[in-house]
Amino acid sequence: MNELETLTLRNGPLTFSALAQGSGPLVLCLHGFPDNLRSFRHQLPVLAEAGYRAVSVNLRGYEPSSQPKDNVYAIDVIAEDIVAWLDELDAEKAHLIGHDWGAAIAYTVGAAAPKRFRSLTTMAVPHSGRFLTDALRHPKQLRLSWYMLFFQLRGIADYHLQRKDFEFVRMLWRHWSPGWELPEDEMQNVIDTFRQPGVVKAALAYYRTALNPRALPLSTEARRDAWFPVPVPTLALTGERDGCIDSEIFQSLMREEDFPNGLDVRQIEAAGHFLHQEQPQAVNALLLDWLSKHDDTET
């Protein structure tokens, strides 16, 4: 039987909680914000049943044991966590699935270490470099991304995220996935994650690092560098009703020239930002088809 297991993964002194199910080629799952490793609870058993070793991990900072003393949450450094997990799981190669920040990390690590991945599946966030250079030029996306600018207000944003028992978190889920509601027990699990010491600060540090003026691709050369190629076959999924990153803008930012080993972009109907939780059957069917096309003889 493919029973759910609890694991602890490491990168140097940092330790990360993980859920695992099944055996076979590794499928590593990365959640986003505001979420945790249970984001893929609808995918792990299906992947396990299909003959994969499915592992979902709490990202850096989402528990006290994975919060670095230097408070570094740069995406290229977080990408090193993923490679370390592959080594610890004794996987030469893996399929990588990422939602939201997990998707942004997947593009980065896929570009940095393409030989370690059979395929990528990214959800809800387009090519991260394209997003930084082009997405906020769209007035609609600029309105939708107001929270990213709000999160730059240190102290103020931290306070508002936590006030009234994390009502801000509930609000984001409602707005980003309109017409759908996360079950209350799962919402409480997410809120419990953010109640842990240091997690709010860590989660907001992702946004503060990404939008640091010194790191933004403002020059022509920096913009070209931001359009980095991702030489791993990539399936990119967007929810039709996404209230966080507009689906049409998502699709316009997924350029074939950025994915030299192949790109397949799909829209999930009747789904918002948390599409893999809202429409798990539709997403799982696409996942299984995609993974099977990119399996090889290595395990």
C-alpha positions in Angstrom: 0.0 0.0 0.0 1.1 3.6 -0.7 0.8 5.1 2.7 1.6 8.7 3.4 4.9 9.2 5.1 6.5 12.1 7.0 10.1 12.9 6.1 12.7 15.5 7.1 15.0 16.8 4.4 18.1 18.9 4.9 20.3 21.5 3.3 23.2 22.2 5.6 21.9 23.2 9.0 18.3 23.8 7.7 15.7 21.1 8.0 12.5 20.9 6.1 9.3 18.9 6.7 8.0 16.8 3.9 5.1 14.4 3.0 5.9 11.4 0.8 3.8 8.7 -0.9 4.6 5.9 -3.3 7.8 4.5 -4.9 9.4 5.0 -8.3 10.7 8.0 -10.1 10.7 11.1 -7.9 8.1 13.8 -8.3 9.0 16.8 -6.1 6.2 19.3 -5.3 6.8 22.9 -4.2 4.0 25.0 -2.7 3.4 28.7 -2.8 2.1 31.6 -0.7 0.1 31.6 1.5 0.2 27.8 1.7 2.2 24.8 2.9 3.2 21.3 2.0 -0.4 20.1 2.2 -1.1 22.0 -1.0 -0.5 18.8 -3.0 -2.7 16.5 -0.9 -4.9 15.8 -4.0 -1.8 15.0 -6.1 0.3 12.8 -3.9 -1.9 9.7 -3.8 -2.7 9.9 -7.5 1.0 10.1 -8.3 1.8 7.3 -6.0 -0.9 5.1 -7.5 0.7 5.8 -11.0 4.0 4.5 -9.9 5.9 7.6 -8.7 7.6 8.6 -5.5 5.7 11.9 -4.7 7.2 14.3 -2.2 5.8 17.6 -1.1 8.1 19.8 1.0 7.7 23.0 3.1 9.7 25.7 1.5 12.5 27.6 3.2 11.2 29.7 6.1 7.9 28.0 6.5 8.9 26.4 9.8 11.5 27.6 12.4 13.9 24.8 11.5 14.3 26.1 7.9 14.8 29.7 8.7 18.4 30.7 7.9 20.3 32.9 10.4 21.3 35.3 7.6 17.6 35.7 6.5 18.5 35.0 2.9 15.4 34.2 0.7 16.8 35.0 -2.7 15.3 32.6 -5.3 18.7 31.4 -6.6 19.6 30.4 -3.0 16.3 28.7 -2.5 16.9 26.8 -5.7 20.0 25.2 -3.9 17.6 23.7 -1.3 15.9 21.8 -4.1 19.1 20.3 -5.5 20.1 19.4 -1.9 16.8 17.6 -1.5 17.3 15.6 -4.7 20.7 14.5 -3.4 19.3 13.5 0.0 16.5 11.5 -1.7 19.2 9.8 -3.8 17.5 11.0 -7.1 19.8 11.8 -10.0 16.8 13.2 -11.8 13.2 14.2 -10.9 10.0 15.6 -12.2 9.4 19.0 -10.5 6.0 20.5 -9.8 5.6 24.0 -8.5 2.7 26.3 -7.6 3.0 30.1 -7.2 6.4 30.7 -5.5 7.1 27.0 -6.1 6.7 27.7 -9.8 9.1 30.6 -9.7 11.6 28.4 -8.0 11.1 25.7 -10.5 12.0 28.0 -13.4 15.1 29.1 -11.6 16.4 25.7 -10.6 15.4 24.2 -14.0 17.6 26.8 -15.6 20.5 26.3 -13.1 20.5 22.5 -13.1 18.6 21.2 -16.1 20.2 17.8 -16.1 18.6 17.1 -12.7 15.0 17.3 -14.1 13.0 15.1 -16.4 10.2 17.7 -16.6 8.8 20.8 -15.0 5.1 21.5 -14.3 4.4 25.1 -13.2 1.1 26.5 -12.0 -0.3 30.0 -11.6 3.0 31.9 -12.1 4.6 32.5 -15.5 8.3 32.7 -16.3 9.6 34.6 -13.3 11.9 36.8 -15.2 9.2 37.7 -17.7 6.9 38.5 -14.9 9.3 41.0 -13.3 10.1 42.8 -16.6 6.7 42.7 -18.3 3.7 41.7 -16.2 3.5 44.9 -14.1 3.4 46.9 -17.4 -0.2 45.6 -17.8 -2.6 47.9 -15.8 -4.8 45.0 -14.9 -1.9 42.9 -13.5 -0.6 46.0 -11.7 -3.9 46.2 -9.9 -4.0 42.5 -9.1 -0.4 42.6 -7.7 -1.1 45.4 -5.2 -0.2 43.0 -2.4 3.3 42.7 -3.6 3.9 46.4 -3.1 2.0 46.4 0.2 4.4 43.6 1.5 7.3 46.0 1.1 6.0 48.0 4.1 8.0 46.3 6.8 6.2 46.0 10.1 2.9 47.3 8.7 2.4 44.4 6.3 3.5 41.9 9.0 1.0 43.2 11.4 -1.9 43.2 8.9 -1.2 39.7 7.8 -1.7 38.5 11.3 -4.5 40.7 12.7 -7.9 39.2 13.3 -6.6 35.7 13.3 -5.0 36.0 9.8 -8.1 37.4 8.1 -5.7 38.8 5.4 -4.7 35.2 4.5 -8.3 34.2 4.2 -9.0 37.3 2.0 -6.2 36.4 -0.4 -7.6 32.9 -0.9 -11.1 34.3 -1.6 -9.9 36.9 -4.0 -7.4 34.7 -5.8 -9.8 31.8 -6.2 -13.2 33.5 -6.6 -16.2 31.2 -6.2 -14.3 28.5 -4.4 -13.5 28.1 -0.7 -10.7 26.1 0.9 -12.2 23.6 3.4 -12.0 25.1 6.9 -9.7 22.4 8.3 -7.2 23.0 5.6 -7.4 26.8 6.1 -6.7 26.3 9.8 -3.7 24.1 8.8 -2.4 27.0 6.6 -3.0 29.5 9.4 -1.2 27.3 11.9 1.8 27.3 9.6 1.9 31.1 9.7 1.5 31.2 13.5 4.9 29.5 13.9 7.7 31.8 15.0 9.3 33.6 12.1 7.1 32.3 9.3 5.4 35.6 8.5 8.7 37.4 8.3 10.2 34.6 6.1 7.2 34.4 3.7 7.2 38.2 3.2 11.0 38.1 2.7 10.4 36.3 -0.6 8.6 39.4 -1.9 10.9 41.9 -0.3 14.0 40.2 -1.8 12.4 39.8 -5.3 11.3 43.5 -5.4 14.5 44.9 -3.9 15.4 47.9 -6.2 19.0 46.8 -6.4 17.9 43.4 -7.8 15.1 44.5 -10.2 16.0 44.1 -14.0 15.7 47.8 -14.9 18.5 48.2 -17.5 18.3 46.7 -21.0 21.1 44.2 -20.1 19.4 43.2 -16.9 16.1 42.7 -18.8 17.8 40.4 -21.3 19.3 38.4 -18.4 15.9 38.1 -16.8 14.6 36.3 -19.9 16.7 33.3 -19.1 16.1 30.0 -20.9 14.7 27.0 -19.1 16.0 24.0 -21.0 13.6 21.5 -19.4 10.3 20.4 -20.9 7.7 22.5 -19.2 3.9 22.2 -18.7 2.5 25.5 -17.6 -1.0 25.6 -16.1 -3.2 28.6 -15.4 -6.6 28.9 -13.9 -9.3 30.6 -16.0 -10.5 32.7 -13.0 -7.1 33.4 -11.4 -7.5 36.6 -9.3 -3.8 36.8 -8.6 -2.1 36.6 -12.0 -4.5 37.1 -14.9 -4.8 34.0 -17.1 -4.4 35.9 -20.4 -1.3 37.7 -19.1 0.1 34.4 -17.8 -0.3 32.9 -21.3 1.3 36.0 -23.0 4.4 35.7 -20.8 5.0 32.0 -21.5 7.2 32.3 -24.6 8.4 29.3 -26.5 11.8 30.9 -27.0 12.3 30.7 -23.3 11.8 26.9 -23.2 14.0 25.4 -25.9 13.1 21.8 -24.8 9.4 22.3 -25.2 6.5 24.2 -23.7 2.9 23.3 -23.3 0.5 25.9 -21.8 -2.9 24.9 -20.6 -5.8 26.8 -19.1 -7.9 25.0 -16.4 -11.6 25.9 -16.7 -13.6 26.9 -13.6 -10.5 27.3 -11.5 -8.6 30.2 -9.9 -5.2 30.6 -8.5 -5.2 27.4 -6.5 -6.2 25.4 -9.5 -4.7 22.0 -8.4 -6.8 22.1 -5.3 -10.0 23.5 -7.0 -10.0 21.1 -10.0 -7.7 18.2 -8.9 -9.2 15.7 -11.4 -8.5 18.0 -14.4 -5.0 18.9 -13.2 -4.1 15.4 -12.2 -5.1 14.0 -15.7 -2.8 16.6 -17.3 0.0 15.8 -14.8 -0.1 12.1 -15.4 -0.1 12.5 -19.2 2.8 15.0 -19.0 5.0 12.9 -16.7 4.5 9.7 -18.7 5.7 11.6 -21.8 8.9 12.6 -20.1 9.8 9.5 -18.1 12.9 7.7 -19.0 14.7 4.5 -18.0 16.6 6.2 -15.1 15.1 6.1 -11.7 
